[in-house]
Structures are given as structure tokens and as C-alpha cells.
Amino acid sequence: MKIKEKDKKKNLSVDELQAELRTLREKRFKLRFKHRVTPLGNPLELRTVRRDIARLQTWIREKAGAVKE
């Protein structure tokens, strides 16, 4: 994820972040399935998607914690 893209996504609302998270989880599922059937051209894409998912989950937890406090 590029820096400008990170900044844009970090400023999204929790609902928008959750929608993006669902999209990335679907993408990860499809990539993993493709990789099991035939090797991916770029297997590092799995790593980047996994890390993007973790990043989104962190931002969602931060925003949810800020609302409760």
C-alpha cells in the first residue's frame, strides 16, 4: 500500500474500513485458492494482502477504542 493510499484509507470511517476489509478478505481467499490450484505469478501478493488486512483491522480497533473512551 502506497503512502498516499494509506493516508486516504486511514481517514475513512469505521464502516468504510470494514467494507474494505471484507473486500481484501475475499481477495485473499481467491488468491489462496488460485495458489493451491496453480502457482501464482507473484506469490508475494499474498503477503501484501495479509498485511493490508492486519493494517485495516488495527485502524478499525483504534477508531472503535477512541469512540468508547
mmCIF file as Biopython writes it, N, C-alpha, C and O atoms, coordinates in Angstrom:
data_model
#
loop_
_atom_site.group_PDB
_atom_site.id
_atom_site.type_symbol
_atom_site.label_atom_id
_atom_site.label_alt_id
_atom_site.label_comp_id
_atom_site.label_asym_id
_atom_site.label_entity_id
_atom_site.label_seq_id
_atom_site.pdbx_PDB_ins_code
_atom_site.Cartn_x
_atom_site.Cartn_y
_atom_site.Cartn_z
_atom_site.occupancy
_atom_site.B_iso_or_equiv
_atom_site.auth_seq_id
_atom_site.auth_asym_id
_atom_site.pdbx_PDB_model_num
ATOM 1   N N  . MET A ? 1  ? 0.854   -1.162  0.000   1.0 0.0 1  A 1 
ATOM 2   C CA . MET A ? 1  ? 0.000   0.000   0.000   1.0 0.0 1  A 1 
ATOM 3   C C  . MET A ? 1  ? 0.905   1.232   0.000   1.0 0.0 1  A 1 
ATOM 4   O O  . MET A ? 1  ? 1.819   1.343   0.817   1.0 0.0 1  A 1 
ATOM 5   N N  . LYS A ? 2  ? 0.645   2.137   -0.909  1.0 0.0 2  A 1 
ATOM 6   C CA . LYS A ? 2  ? 1.462   3.334   -1.008  1.0 0.0 2  A 1 
ATOM 7   C C  . LYS A ? 2  ? 1.097   4.311   0.106   1.0 0.0 2  A 1 
ATOM 8   O O  . LYS A ? 2  ? 0.029   4.206   0.709   1.0 0.0 2  A 1 
ATOM 9   N N  . ILE A ? 3  ? 1.986   5.256   0.371   1.0 0.0 3  A 1 
ATOM 10  C CA . ILE A ? 3  ? 1.801   6.181   1.496   1.0 0.0 3  A 1 
ATOM 11  C C  . ILE A ? 3  ? 0.541   7.017   1.327   1.0 0.0 3  A 1 
ATOM 12  O O  . ILE A ? 3  ? -0.231  7.152   2.276   1.0 0.0 3  A 1 
ATOM 13  N N  . LYS A ? 4  ? 0.314   7.580   0.150   1.0 0.0 4  A 1 
ATOM 14  C CA . LYS A ? 4  ? -0.891  8.389   -0.066  1.0 0.0 4  A 1 
ATOM 15  C C  . LYS A ? 4  ? -2.145  7.541   0.092   1.0 0.0 4  A 1 
ATOM 16  O O  . LYS A ? 4  ? -3.148  7.988   0.647   1.0 0.0 4  A 1 
ATOM 17  N N  . GLU A ? 5  ? -2.071  6.322   -0.401  1.0 0.0 5  A 1 
ATOM 18  C CA . GLU A ? 5  ? -3.209  5.414   -0.280  1.0 0.0 5  A 1 
ATOM 19  C C  . GLU A ? 5  ? -3.469  5.078   1.187   1.0 0.0 5  A 1 
ATOM 20  O O  . GLU A ? 5  ? -4.623  4.999   1.607   1.0 0.0 5  A 1 
ATOM 21  N N  . LYS A ? 6  ? -2.405  4.879   1.970   1.0 0.0 6  A 1 
ATOM 22  C CA . LYS A ? 6  ? -2.556  4.612   3.410   1.0 0.0 6  A 1 
ATOM 23  C C  . LYS A ? 6  ? -3.238  5.781   4.103   1.0 0.0 6  A 1 
ATOM 24  O O  . LYS A ? 6  ? -4.163  5.586   4.892   1.0 0.0 6  A 1 
ATOM 25  N N  . ASP A ? 7  ? -2.781  7.002   3.807   1.0 0.0 7  A 1 
ATOM 26  C CA . ASP A ? 7  ? -3.361  8.179   4.445   1.0 0.0 7  A 1 
ATOM 27  C C  . ASP A ? 7  ? -4.844  8.320   4.115   1.0 0.0 7  A 1 
ATOM 28  O O  . ASP A ? 7  ? -5.648  8.660   4.983   1.0 0.0 7  A 1 
ATOM 29  N N  . LYS A ? 8  ? -5.198  8.059   2.871   1.0 0.0 8  A 1 
ATOM 30  C CA . LYS A ? 8  ? -6.602  8.147   2.473   1.0 0.0 8  A 1 
ATOM 31  C C  . LYS A ? 8  ? -7.445  7.114   3.212   1.0 0.0 8  A 1 
ATOM 32  O O  . LYS A ? 8  ? -8.521  7.426   3.724   1.0 0.0 8  A 1 
ATOM 33  N N  . LYS A ? 9  ? -6.948  5.889   3.261   1.0 0.0 9  A 1 
ATOM 34  C CA . LYS A ? 9  ? -7.714  4.818   3.897   1.0 0.0 9  A 1 
ATOM 35  C C  . LYS A ? 9  ? -7.779  4.989   5.410   1.0 0.0 9  A 1 
ATOM 36  O O  . LYS A ? 9  ? -8.781  4.639   6.033   1.0 0.0 9  A 1 
ATOM 37  N N  . LYS A ? 10 ? -6.721  5.522   5.997   1.0 0.0 10 A 1 
ATOM 38  C CA . LYS A ? 10 ? -6.703  5.684   7.442   1.0 0.0 10 A 1 
ATOM 39  C C  . LYS A ? 10 ? -7.762  6.683   7.895   1.0 0.0 10 A 1 
ATOM 40  O O  . LYS A ? 10 ? -8.256  6.592   9.019   1.0 0.0 10 A 1 
ATOM 41  N N  . ASN A ? 11 ? -8.116  7.634   7.032   1.0 0.0 11 A 1 
ATOM 42  C CA . ASN A ? 11 ? -9.089  8.661   7.377   1.0 0.0 11 A 1 
ATOM 43  C C  . ASN A ? 11 ? -10.523 8.257   7.060   1.0 0.0 11 A 1 
ATOM 44  O O  . ASN A ? 11 ? -11.433 9.068   7.231   1.0 0.0 11 A 1 
ATOM 45  N N  . LEU A ? 12 ? -10.749 7.039   6.609   1.0 0.0 12 A 1 
ATOM 46  C CA . LEU A ? 12 ? -12.096 6.577   6.326   1.0 0.0 12 A 1 
ATOM 47  C C  . LEU A ? 12 ? -12.839 6.274   7.627   1.0 0.0 12 A 1 
ATOM 48  O O  . LEU A ? 12 ? -12.227 6.118   8.684   1.0 0.0 12 A 1 
ATOM 49  N N  . SER A ? 13 ? -14.155 6.193   7.532   1.0 0.0 13 A 1 
ATOM 50  C CA . SER A ? 13 ? -14.947 5.845   8.713   1.0 0.0 13 A 1 
ATOM 51  C C  . SER A ? 13 ? -14.829 4.351   8.980   1.0 0.0 13 A 1 
ATOM 52  O O  . SER A ? 13 ? -14.315 3.599   8.152   1.0 0.0 13 A 1 
ATOM 53  N N  . VAL A ? 14 ? -15.306 3.936   10.131  1.0 0.0 14 A 1 
ATOM 54  C CA . VAL A ? 14 ? -15.221 2.527   10.524  1.0 0.0 14 A 1 
ATOM 55  C C  . VAL A ? 14 ? -16.002 1.652   9.540   1.0 0.0 14 A 1 
ATOM 56  O O  . VAL A ? 14 ? -15.535 0.575   9.169   1.0 0.0 14 A 1 
ATOM 57  N N  . ASP A ? 15 ? -17.172 2.100   9.119   1.0 0.0 15 A 1 
ATOM 58  C CA . ASP A ? 15 ? -17.972 1.306   8.183   1.0 0.0 15 A 1 
ATOM 59  C C  . ASP A ? 15 ? -17.256 1.138   6.847   1.0 0.0 15 A 1 
ATOM 60  O O  . ASP A ? 15 ? -17.268 0.055   6.263   1.0 0.0 15 A 1 
ATOM 61  N N  . GLU A ? 16 ? -16.638 2.202   6.369   1.0 0.0 16 A 1 
ATOM 62  C CA . GLU A ? 16 ? -15.898 2.125   5.111   1.0 0.0 16 A 1 
ATOM 63  C C  . GLU A ? 16 ? -14.683 1.215   5.248   1.0 0.0 16 A 1 
ATOM 64  O O  . GLU A ? 16 ? -14.354 0.466   4.329   1.0 0.0 16 A 1 
ATOM 65  N N  . LEU A ? 17 ? -14.021 1.284   6.397   1.0 0.0 17 A 1 
ATOM 66  C CA . LEU A ? 17 ? -12.876 0.400   6.636   1.0 0.0 17 A 1 
ATOM 67  C C  . LEU A ? 17 ? -13.313 -1.058  6.674   1.0 0.0 17 A 1 
ATOM 68  O O  . LEU A ? 17 ? -12.612 -1.930  6.161   1.0 0.0 17 A 1 
ATOM 69  N N  . GLN A ? 18 ? -14.456 -1.323  7.273   1.0 0.0 18 A 1 
ATOM 70  C CA . GLN A ? 18 ? -14.952 -2.699  7.342   1.0 0.0 18 A 1 
ATOM 71  C C  . GLN A ? 18 ? -15.333 -3.218  5.958   1.0 0.0 18 A 1 
ATOM 72  O O  . GLN A ? 18 ? -15.135 -4.395  5.660   1.0 0.0 18 A 1 
ATOM 73  N N  . ALA A ? 19 ? -15.878 -2.345  5.117   1.0 0.0 19 A 1 
ATOM 74  C CA . ALA A ? 19 ? -16.196 -2.752  3.747   1.0 0.0 19 A 1 
ATOM 75  C C  . ALA A ? 19 ? -14.913 -3.081  2.983   1.0 0.0 19 A 1 
ATOM 76  O O  . ALA A ? 19 ? -14.862 -4.067  2.248   1.0 0.0 19 A 1 
ATOM 77  N N  . GLU A ? 20 ? -13.890 -2.264  3.152   1.0 0.0 20 A 1 
ATOM 78  C CA . GLU A ? 20 ? -12.596 -2.509  2.524   1.0 0.0 20 A 1 
ATOM 79  C C  . GLU A ? 20 ? -11.981 -3.808  3.055   1.0 0.0 20 A 1 
ATOM 80  O O  . GLU A ? 20 ? -11.355 -4.558  2.307   1.0 0.0 20 A 1 
ATOM 81  N N  . LEU A ? 21 ? -12.165 -4.062  4.338   1.0 0.0 21 A 1 
ATOM 82  C CA . LEU A ? 21 ? -11.651 -5.292  4.951   1.0 0.0 21 A 1 
ATOM 83  C C  . LEU A ? 21 ? -12.315 -6.520  4.339   1.0 0.0 21 A 1 
ATOM 84  O O  . LEU A ? 21 ? -11.644 -7.510  4.047   1.0 0.0 21 A 1 
ATOM 85  N N  . ARG A ? 22 ? -13.629 -6.459  4.146   1.0 0.0 22 A 1 
ATOM 86  C CA . ARG A ? 22 ? -14.344 -7.572  3.508   1.0 0.0 22 A 1 
ATOM 87  C C  . ARG A ? 22 ? -13.805 -7.822  2.100   1.0 0.0 22 A 1 
ATOM 88  O O  . ARG A ? 22 ? -13.610 -8.967  1.694   1.0 0.0 22 A 1 
ATOM 89  N N  . THR A ? 23 ? -13.569 -6.739  1.363   1.0 0.0 23 A 1 
ATOM 90  C CA . THR A ? 23 ? -13.043 -6.865  0.005   1.0 0.0 23 A 1 
ATOM 91  C C  . THR A ? 23 ? -11.682 -7.536  0.000   1.0 0.0 23 A 1 
ATOM 92  O O  . THR A ? 23 ? -11.420 -8.416  -0.820  1.0 0.0 23 A 1 
ATOM 93  N N  . LEU A ? 24 ? -10.807 -7.117  0.921   1.0 0.0 24 A 1 
ATOM 94  C CA . LEU A ? 24 ? -9.469  -7.706  0.981   1.0 0.0 24 A 1 
ATOM 95  C C  . LEU A ? 24 ? -9.513  -9.161  1.418   1.0 0.0 24 A 1 
ATOM 96  O O  . LEU A ? 24 ? -8.719  -9.971  0.939   1.0 0.0 24 A 1 
ATOM 97  N N  . ARG A ? 25 ? -10.423 -9.506  2.313   1.0 0.0 25 A 1 
ATOM 98  C CA . ARG A ? 25 ? -10.537 -10.905 2.737   1.0 0.0 25 A 1 
ATOM 99  C C  . ARG A ? 25 ? -10.999 -11.789 1.579   1.0 0.0 25 A 1 
ATOM 100 O O  . ARG A ? 25 ? -10.530 -12.917 1.431   1.0 0.0 25 A 1 
ATOM 101 N N  . GLU A ? 26 ? -11.923 -11.273 0.753   1.0 0.0 26 A 1 
ATOM 102 C CA . GLU A ? 26 ? -12.354 -12.014 -0.421  1.0 0.0 26 A 1 
ATOM 103 C C  . GLU A ? 26 ? -11.192 -12.192 -1.400  1.0 0.0 26 A 1 
ATOM 104 O O  . GLU A ? 26 ? -11.005 -13.264 -1.976  1.0 0.0 26 A 1 
ATOM 105 N N  . LYS A ? 27 ? -10.419 -11.122 -1.574  1.0 0.0 27 A 1 
ATOM 106 C CA . LYS A ? 27 ? -9.262  -11.181 -2.466  1.0 0.0 27 A 1 
ATOM 107 C C  . LYS A ? 27 ? -8.247  -12.210 -1.968  1.0 0.0 27 A 1 
ATOM 108 O O  . LYS A ? 27 ? -7.686  -12.967 -2.761  1.0 0.0 27 A 1 
ATOM 109 N N  . ARG A ? 28 ? -8.010  -12.236 -0.640  1.0 0.0 28 A 1 
ATOM 110 C CA . ARG A ? 28 ? -7.080  -13.208 -0.066  1.0 0.0 28 A 1 
ATOM 111 C C  . ARG A ? 28 ? -7.571  -14.632 -0.294  1.0 0.0 28 A 1 
ATOM 112 O O  . ARG A ? 28 ? -6.787  -15.520 -0.630  1.0 0.0 28 A 1 
ATOM 113 N N  . PHE A ? 29 ? -8.872  -14.844 -0.111  1.0 0.0 29 A 1 
ATOM 114 C CA . PHE A ? 29 ? -9.449  -16.170 -0.323  1.0 0.0 29 A 1 
ATOM 115 C C  . PHE A ? 29 ? -9.230  -16.622 -1.762  1.0 0.0 29 A 1 
ATOM 116 O O  . PHE A ? 29 ? -8.801  -17.749 -2.010  1.0 0.0 29 A 1 
ATOM 117 N N  . LYS A ? 30 ? -9.528  -15.729 -2.710  1.0 0.0 30 A 1 
ATOM 118 C CA . LYS A ? 30 ? -9.374  -16.073 -4.125  1.0 0.0 30 A 1 
ATOM 119 C C  . LYS A ? 30 ? -7.922  -16.333 -4.472  1.0 0.0 30 A 1 
ATOM 120 O O  . LYS A ? 30 ? -7.624  -17.268 -5.215  1.0 0.0 30 A 1 
ATOM 121 N N  . LEU A ? 31 ? -7.004  -15.518 -3.945  1.0 0.0 31 A 1 
ATOM 122 C CA . LEU A ? 31 ? -5.586  -15.711 -4.217  1.0 0.0 31 A 1 
ATOM 123 C C  . LEU A ? 31 ? -5.094  -17.042 -3.652  1.0 0.0 31 A 1 
ATOM 124 O O  . LEU A ? 31 ? -4.348  -17.763 -4.314  1.0 0.0 31 A 1 
ATOM 125 N N  . ARG A ? 32 ? -5.512  -17.364 -2.429  1.0 0.0 32 A 1 
ATOM 126 C CA . ARG A ? 32 ? -5.090  -18.625 -1.818  1.0 0.0 32 A 1 
ATOM 127 C C  . ARG A ? 32 ? -5.612  -19.811 -2.619  1.0 0.0 32 A 1 
ATOM 128 O O  . ARG A ? 32 ? -4.911  -20.805 -2.806  1.0 0.0 32 A 1 
ATOM 129 N N  . PHE A ? 33 ? -6.857  -19.695 -3.092  1.0 0.0 33 A 1 
ATOM 130 C CA . PHE A ? 33 ? -7.441  -20.770 -3.888  1.0 0.0 33 A 1 
ATOM 131 C C  . PHE A ? 33 ? -6.678  -20.943 -5.193  1.0 0.0 33 A 1 
ATOM 132 O O  . PHE A ? 33 ? -6.340  -22.064 -5.572  1.0 0.0 33 A 1 
ATOM 133 N N  . LYS A ? 34 ? -6.405  -19.841 -5.882  1.0 0.0 34 A 1 
ATOM 134 C CA . LYS A ? 34 ? -5.642  -19.898 -7.132  1.0 0.0 34 A 1 
ATOM 135 C C  . LYS A ? 34 ? -4.261  -20.495 -6.900  1.0 0.0 34 A 1 
ATOM 136 O O  . LYS A ? 34 ? -3.771  -21.289 -7.704  1.0 0.0 34 A 1 
ATOM 137 N N  . HIS A ? 35 ? -3.645  -20.106 -5.796  1.0 0.0 35 A 1 
ATOM 138 C CA . HIS A ? 35 ? -2.296  -20.578 -5.498  1.0 0.0 35 A 1 
ATOM 139 C C  . HIS A ? 35 ? -2.274  -22.077 -5.224  1.0 0.0 35 A 1 
ATOM 140 O O  . HIS A ? 35 ? -1.278  -22.739 -5.516  1.0 0.0 35 A 1 
ATOM 141 N N  . ARG A ? 36 ? -3.337  -22.613 -4.678  1.0 0.0 36 A 1 
ATOM 142 C CA . ARG A ? 36 ? -3.407  -24.061 -4.426  1.0 0.0 36 A 1 
ATOM 143 C C  . ARG A ? 36 ? -3.544  -24.825 -5.743  1.0 0.0 36 A 1 
ATOM 144 O O  . ARG A ? 36 ? -2.968  -25.899 -5.918  1.0 0.0 36 A 1 
ATOM 145 N N  . VAL A ? 37 ? -4.320  -24.248 -6.664  1.0 0.0 37 A 1 
ATOM 146 C CA . VAL A ? 37 ? -4.566  -24.923 -7.938  1.0 0.0 37 A 1 
ATOM 147 C C  . VAL A ? 37 ? -3.346  -24.799 -8.857  1.0 0.0 37 A 1 
ATOM 148 O O  . VAL A ? 37 ? -2.813  -25.800 -9.335  1.0 0.0 37 A 1 
ATOM 149 N N  . THR A ? 38 ? -2.917  -23.565 -9.095  1.0 0.0 38 A 1 
ATOM 150 C CA . THR A ? 38 ? -1.727  -23.316 -9.910  1.0 0.0 38 A 1 
ATOM 151 C C  . THR A ? 38 ? -0.911  -22.232 -9.225  1.0 0.0 38 A 1 
ATOM 152 O O  . THR A ? 38 ? -1.489  -21.309 -8.651  1.0 0.0 38 A 1 
ATOM 153 N N  . PRO A ? 39 ? 0.397   -22.313 -9.266  1.0 0.0 39 A 1 
ATOM 154 C CA . PRO A ? 39 ? 1.222   -21.299 -8.594  1.0 0.0 39 A 1 
ATOM 155 C C  . PRO A ? 39 ? 0.954   -19.895 -9.136  1.0 0.0 39 A 1 
ATOM 156 O O  . PRO A ? 39 ? 0.771   -19.703 -10.338 1.0 0.0 39 A 1 
ATOM 157 N N  . LEU A ? 40 ? 0.936   -18.930 -8.236  1.0 0.0 40 A 1 
ATOM 158 C CA . LEU A ? 40 ? 0.737   -17.540 -8.633  1.0 0.0 40 A 1 
ATOM 159 C C  . LEU A ? 40 ? 1.987   -17.006 -9.309  1.0 0.0 40 A 1 
ATOM 160 O O  . LEU A ? 40 ? 3.099   -17.465 -9.045  1.0 0.0 40 A 1 
ATOM 161 N N  . GLY A ? 41 ? 1.792   -16.037 -10.180 1.0 0.0 41 A 1 
ATOM 162 C CA . GLY A ? 41 ? 2.929   -15.396 -10.815 1.0 0.0 41 A 1 
ATOM 163 C C  . GLY A ? 41 ? 3.748   -14.617 -9.808  1.0 0.0 41 A 1 
ATOM 164 O O  . GLY A ? 41 ? 4.977   -14.584 -9.882  1.0 0.0 41 A 1 
ATOM 165 N N  . ASN A ? 42 ? 3.056   -13.986 -8.858  1.0 0.0 42 A 1 
ATOM 166 C CA . ASN A ? 42 ? 3.723   -13.215 -7.815  1.0 0.0 42 A 1 
ATOM 167 C C  . ASN A ? 42 ? 3.182   -13.669 -6.452  1.0 0.0 42 A 1 
ATOM 168 O O  . ASN A ? 42 ? 2.207   -13.098 -5.965  1.0 0.0 42 A 1 
ATOM 169 N N  . PRO A ? 43 ? 3.786   -14.668 -5.839  1.0 0.0 43 A 1 
ATOM 170 C CA . PRO A ? 43 ? 3.273   -15.169 -4.564  1.0 0.0 43 A 1 
ATOM 171 C C  . PRO A ? 43 ? 3.414   -14.162 -3.413  1.0 0.0 43 A 1 
ATOM 172 O O  . PRO A ? 43 ? 2.779   -14.329 -2.371  1.0 0.0 43 A 1 
ATOM 173 N N  . LEU A ? 44 ? 4.230   -13.131 -3.586  1.0 0.0 44 A 1 
ATOM 174 C CA . LEU A ? 44 ? 4.352   -12.117 -2.536  1.0 0.0 44 A 1 
ATOM 175 C C  . LEU A ? 44 ? 3.085   -11.277 -2.407  1.0 0.0 44 A 1 
ATOM 176 O O  . LEU A ? 44 ? 2.917   -10.556 -1.423  1.0 0.0 44 A 1 
ATOM 177 N N  . GLU A ? 45 ? 2.204   -11.366 -3.382  1.0 0.0 45 A 1 
ATOM 178 C CA . GLU A ? 45 ? 0.936   -10.652 -3.306  1.0 0.0 45 A 1 
ATOM 179 C C  . GLU A ? 45 ? 0.112   -11.142 -2.115  1.0 0.0 45 A 1 
ATOM 180 O O  . GLU A ? 45 ? -0.624  -10.367 -1.504  1.0 0.0 45 A 1 
ATOM 181 N N  . LEU A ? 46 ? 0.238   -12.419 -1.790  1.0 0.0 46 A 1 
ATOM 182 C CA . LEU A ? 46 ? -0.452  -12.958 -0.614  1.0 0.0 46 A 1 
ATOM 183 C C  . LEU A ? 46 ? 0.013   -12.236 0.649   1.0 0.0 46 A 1 
ATOM 184 O O  . LEU A ? 46 ? -0.795  -11.909 1.518   1.0 0.0 46 A 1 
ATOM 185 N N  . ARG A ? 47 ? 1.309   -11.992 0.745   1.0 0.0 47 A 1 
ATOM 186 C CA . ARG A ? 47 ? 1.858   -11.313 1.918   1.0 0.0 47 A 1 
ATOM 187 C C  . ARG A ? 47 ? 1.337   -9.875  2.022   1.0 0.0 47 A 1 
ATOM 188 O O  . ARG A ? 47 ? 0.957   -9.421  3.102   1.0 0.0 47 A 1 
ATOM 189 N N  . THR A ? 48 ? 1.322   -9.172  0.901   1.0 0.0 48 A 1 
ATOM 190 C CA . THR A ? 48 ? 0.875   -7.780  0.947   1.0 0.0 48 A 1 
ATOM 191 C C  . THR A ? 48 ? -0.599  -7.688  1.314   1.0 0.0 48 A 1 
ATOM 192 O O  . THR A ? 48 ? -0.996  -6.798  2.067   1.0 0.0 48 A 1 
ATOM 193 N N  . VAL A ? 49 ? -1.409  -8.592  0.794   1.0 0.0 49 A 1 
ATOM 194 C CA . VAL A ? 49 ? -2.837  -8.582  1.127   1.0 0.0 49 A 1 
ATOM 195 C C  . VAL A ? 49 ? -3.023  -8.896  2.607   1.0 0.0 49 A 1 
ATOM 196 O O  . VAL A ? 49 ? -3.832  -8.262  3.285   1.0 0.0 49 A 1 
ATOM 197 N N  . ARG A ? 50 ? -2.270  -9.880  3.106   1.0 0.0 50 A 1 
ATOM 198 C CA . ARG A ? 50 ? -2.370  -10.238 4.531   1.0 0.0 50 A 1 
ATOM 199 C C  . ARG A ? 50 ? -2.003  -9.053  5.415   1.0 0.0 50 A 1 
ATOM 200 O O  . ARG A ? 50 ? -2.673  -8.789  6.413   1.0 0.0 50 A 1 
ATOM 201 N N  . ARG A ? 51 ? -0.953  -8.348  5.054   1.0 0.0 51 A 1 
ATOM 202 C CA . ARG A ? 51 ? -0.525  -7.195  5.844   1.0 0.0 51 A 1 
ATOM 203 C C  . ARG A ? 51 ? -1.509  -6.037  5.741   1.0 0.0 51 A 1 
ATOM 204 O O  . ARG A ? 51 ? -1.723  -5.320  6.718   1.0 0.0 51 A 1 
ATOM 205 N N  . ASP A ? 52 ? -2.107  -5.848  4.574   1.0 0.0 52 A 1 
ATOM 206 C CA . ASP A ? 52 ? -3.124  -4.808  4.428   1.0 0.0 52 A 1 
ATOM 207 C C  . ASP A ? 52 ? -4.341  -5.120  5.308   1.0 0.0 52 A 1 
ATOM 208 O O  . ASP A ? 52 ? -4.937  -4.220  5.899   1.0 0.0 52 A 1 
ATOM 209 N N  . ILE A ? 53 ? -4.695  -6.395  5.385   1.0 0.0 53 A 1 
ATOM 210 C CA . ILE A ? 53 ? -5.815  -6.801  6.249   1.0 0.0 53 A 1 
ATOM 211 C C  . ILE A ? 53 ? -5.491  -6.486  7.704   1.0 0.0 53 A 1 
ATOM 212 O O  . ILE A ? 53 ? -6.333  -5.950  8.424   1.0 0.0 53 A 1 
ATOM 213 N N  . ALA A ? 54 ? -4.292  -6.810  8.137   1.0 0.0 54 A 1 
ATOM 214 C CA . ALA A ? 54 ? -3.891  -6.533  9.520   1.0 0.0 54 A 1 
ATOM 215 C C  . ALA A ? 54 ? -3.895  -5.026  9.785   1.0 0.0 54 A 1 
ATOM 216 O O  . ALA A ? 54 ? -4.312  -4.582  10.854  1.0 0.0 54 A 1 
ATOM 217 N N  . ARG A ? 55 ? -3.436  -4.256  8.823   1.0 0.0 55 A 1 
ATOM 218 C CA . ARG A ? 55 ? -3.403  -2.800  8.968   1.0 0.0 55 A 1 
ATOM 219 C C  . ARG A ? 55 ? -4.822  -2.241  9.131   1.0 0.0 55 A 1 
ATOM 220 O O  . ARG A ? 55 ? -5.064  -1.391  9.988   1.0 0.0 55 A 1 
ATOM 221 N N  . LEU A ? 56 ? -5.756  -2.724  8.303   1.0 0.0 56 A 1 
ATOM 222 C CA . LEU A ? 56 ? -7.142  -2.263  8.399   1.0 0.0 56 A 1 
ATOM 223 C C  . LEU A ? 56 ? -7.761  -2.659  9.740   1.0 0.0 56 A 1 
ATOM 224 O O  . LEU A ? 56 ? -8.482  -1.868  10.350  1.0 0.0 56 A 1 
ATOM 225 N N  . GLN A ? 57 ? -7.483  -3.875  10.197  1.0 0.0 57 A 1 
ATOM 226 C CA . GLN A ? 57 ? -8.018  -4.305  11.483  1.0 0.0 57 A 1 
ATOM 227 C C  . GLN A ? 57 ? -7.496  -3.417  12.613  1.0 0.0 57 A 1 
ATOM 228 O O  . GLN A ? 57 ? -8.235  -3.100  13.545  1.0 0.0 57 A 1 
ATOM 229 N N  . THR A ? 58 ? -6.243  -3.021  12.534  1.0 0.0 58 A 1 
ATOM 230 C CA . THR A ? 58 ? -5.658  -2.143  13.546  1.0 0.0 58 A 1 
ATOM 231 C C  . THR A ? 58 ? -6.362  -0.799  13.552  1.0 0.0 58 A 1 
ATOM 232 O O  . THR A ? 58 ? -6.709  -0.283  14.614  1.0 0.0 58 A 1 
ATOM 233 N N  . TRP A ? 59 ? -6.577  -0.223  12.365  1.0 0.0 59 A 1 
ATOM 234 C CA . TRP A ? 59 ? -7.234  1.077   12.283  1.0 0.0 59 A 1 
ATOM 235 C C  . TRP A ? 59 ? -8.670  1.005   12.793  1.0 0.0 59 A 1 
ATOM 236 O O  . TRP A ? 59 ? -9.154  1.936   13.438  1.0 0.0 59 A 1 
ATOM 237 N N  . ILE A ? 60 ? -9.349  -0.103  12.501  1.0 0.0 60 A 1 
ATOM 238 C CA . ILE A ? 60 ? -10.731 -0.260  12.976  1.0 0.0 60 A 1 
ATOM 239 C C  . ILE A ? 60 ? -10.746 -0.317  14.503  1.0 0.0 60 A 1 
ATOM 240 O O  . ILE A ? 60 ? -11.581 0.321   15.144  1.0 0.0 60 A 1 
ATOM 241 N N  . ARG A ? 61 ? -9.811  -1.089  15.086  1.0 0.0 61 A 1 
ATOM 242 C CA . ARG A ? 61 ? -9.749  -1.179  16.553  1.0 0.0 61 A 1 
ATOM 243 C C  . ARG A ? 61 ? -9.390  0.173   17.170  1.0 0.0 61 A 1 
ATOM 244 O O  . ARG A ? 61 ? -9.934  0.532   18.215  1.0 0.0 61 A 1 
ATOM 245 N N  . GLU A ? 62 ? -8.498  0.919   16.553  1.0 0.0 62 A 1 
ATOM 246 C CA . GLU A ? 62 ? -8.128  2.229   17.088  1.0 0.0 62 A 1 
ATOM 247 C C  . GLU A ? 62 ? -9.327  3.161   17.092  1.0 0.0 62 A 1 
ATOM 248 O O  . GLU A ? 62 ? -9.573  3.861   18.074  1.0 0.0 62 A 1 
ATOM 249 N N  . LYS A ? 63 ? -10.063 3.171   16.008  1.0 0.0 63 A 1 
ATOM 250 C CA . LYS A ? 63 ? -11.230 4.062   15.914  1.0 0.0 63 A 1 
ATOM 251 C C  . LYS A ? 63 ? -12.354 3.614   16.847  1.0 0.0 63 A 1 
ATOM 252 O O  . LYS A ? 63 ? -13.044 4.454   17.425  1.0 0.0 63 A 1 
ATOM 253 N N  . ALA A ? 64 ? -12.546 2.321   17.000  1.0 0.0 64 A 1 
ATOM 254 C CA . ALA A ? 64 ? -13.574 1.824   17.904  1.0 0.0 64 A 1 
ATOM 255 C C  . ALA A ? 64 ? -13.196 2.143   19.343  1.0 0.0 64 A 1 
ATOM 256 O O  . ALA A ? 64 ? -14.071 2.469   20.145  1.0 0.0 64 A 1 
ATOM 257 N N  . GLY A ? 65 ? -11.923 2.059   19.688  1.0 0.0 65 A 1 
ATOM 258 C CA . GLY A ? 65 ? -11.465 2.388   21.039  1.0 0.0 65 A 1 
ATOM 259 C C  . GLY A ? 65 ? -11.580 3.865   21.325  1.0 0.0 65 A 1 
ATOM 260 O O  . GLY A ? 65 ? -11.870 4.251   22.457  1.0 0.0 65 A 1 
ATOM 261 N N  . ALA A ? 66 ? -11.360 4.704   20.328  1.0 0.0 66 A 1 
ATOM 262 C CA . ALA A ? 66 ? -11.461 6.151   20.500  1.0 0.0 66 A 1 
ATOM 263 C C  . ALA A ? 66 ? -12.899 6.565   20.742  1.0 0.0 66 A 1 
ATOM 264 O O  . ALA A ? 66 ? -13.154 7.529   21.465  1.0 0.0 66 A 1 
ATOM 265 N N  . VAL A ? 67 ? -13.846 5.846   20.145  1.0 0.0 67 A 1 
ATOM 266 C CA . VAL A ? 67 ? -15.261 6.171   20.339  1.0 0.0 67 A 1 
ATOM 267 C C  . VAL A ? 67 ? -15.700 5.819   21.746  1.0 0.0 67 A 1 
ATOM 268 O O  . VAL A ? 67 ? -16.480 6.557   22.346  1.0 0.0 67 A 1 
ATOM 269 N N  . LYS A ? 68 ? -15.216 4.706   22.289  1.0 0.0 68 A 1 
ATOM 270 C CA . LYS A ? 68 ? -15.629 4.251   23.626  1.0 0.0 68 A 1 
ATOM 271 C C  . LYS A ? 68 ? -15.073 5.117   24.734  1.0 0.0 68 A 1 
ATOM 272 O O  . LYS A ? 68 ? -15.691 5.245   25.791  1.0 0.0 68 A 1 
ATOM 273 N N  . GLU A ? 69 ? -13.919 5.710   24.509  1.0 0.0 69 A 1 
ATOM 274 C CA . GLU A ? 69 ? -13.279 6.491   25.577  1.0 0.0 69 A 1 
ATOM 275 C C  . GLU A ? 69 ? -13.928 7.810   25.794  1.0 0.0 69 A 1 
ATOM 276 O O  . GLU A ? 69 ? -13.499 8.574   26.659  1.0 0.0 69 A 1 
#
